[in-house]
Amino acid sequence: MQAALALQAAGYVRVASVAGGTTRWIAEELPVVRPELDADRLDFNERYSRHLLLPEVGEAGQLKLQASRVLVIGAGGLGSPAAFYLAAAGVGQLRIADDDVVDRSNLQRQILHTDARIGQPKVASAQATLSALNPRTRVEAVAERVTSANVERLLDGVDLVLDGADNFPVRYLLNDACVKLGIPLVYGAVQRFEGQVSVFDAGRQRGRAPCYRCLFPEPPAPEFAPNCSEAGVLGVLPGVIGLLQATEAVKLLLGIGEPLSGRLLQFDALSMRFRELRLRPDPDCVVCAPHRPFPGYIDYAQFCATGL
């Protein structure tokens, strides 16, 4: 108010004070210009309003998410909650690969699917749910099992891979492909009441970050590594781990925070305890050691069955 009076005293005629804020400004019938936003911009502002308030995200970060492309392997226990929150967060493109169909036993934990979709391809069910949640996210459904023959095609053009596989052969395959192509891999696994999550980014940080093989140079014997259909799993546990994976994915895409690269986060649901293990890159790792050329893809099923 004092500034307005000073300007008037100096001879300025058309002076208005903003004392009292917008309400008083309108009450005094001063000119108000309201920006005209198209429907798309209004949707963007409303849908992501809580992100836009965060300095670490803001409009620039939200646009970065909108331009991001993520490959989700598996539309099951881990892939379902992870993909759900990545779509809600505004990731622009989700490519989801899974060759399975929805089974009634899935519904205890795989939240993208419904009873009415039993028998449908999981990727089609996932696409329907995610598109209904956020039409701005393009969902590409790939009804294929990941193999050495198609893995690089599936990874083509993506910024990040989220591993929701429930078996060791696919985990090793994804690790090797991500190291070769320099794509960060967000890893998660669950069994019974325990889960773990990490980020493997050795492809972009050779010699400075570990890969999955640095953690597990050799697969465990099959009898010591049952999957969820054999050992069972607490229904909410994949949700906990899948959301941690989604959190890491968003952080990596935005370039914020401290990712779990070089750290393995373990969760015990029965004791409600987290434990963190530090991981170091193996200087002699057959895949990510800086001095080693890429060895090529192998028969991963045979490797996990025999260790050879």
Secondary structure, 3 states (H helix, E strand, C coil): CHHHHHHHHCCCCCCCCCCCHHHHHHHCCCCCCCCCCCHHHHHHHHHCHHHHCCCCCHHHHHHHHHCCEEEEECCCCCHHHHHHHHHHHCCCEEEEECCCECCHHHHHCCCCCCHHHCCCEHHHHHHHHHHHHCCCCEEEEECCCCCCCCHHHHHCCCCEEEECCCCHHHHHHHHHHHHHHCCCEEEEEEEECEEEEEEECCCCCCCCCCCHHHHCCCCCCHHHCCCHHHHCECCCHHHHHHHHHHHHHHHHHHCCCCCCECEEEEEECCCCEEEEEECCCCCCCCCCCCCCCCCCCCCHHHHHHHCC
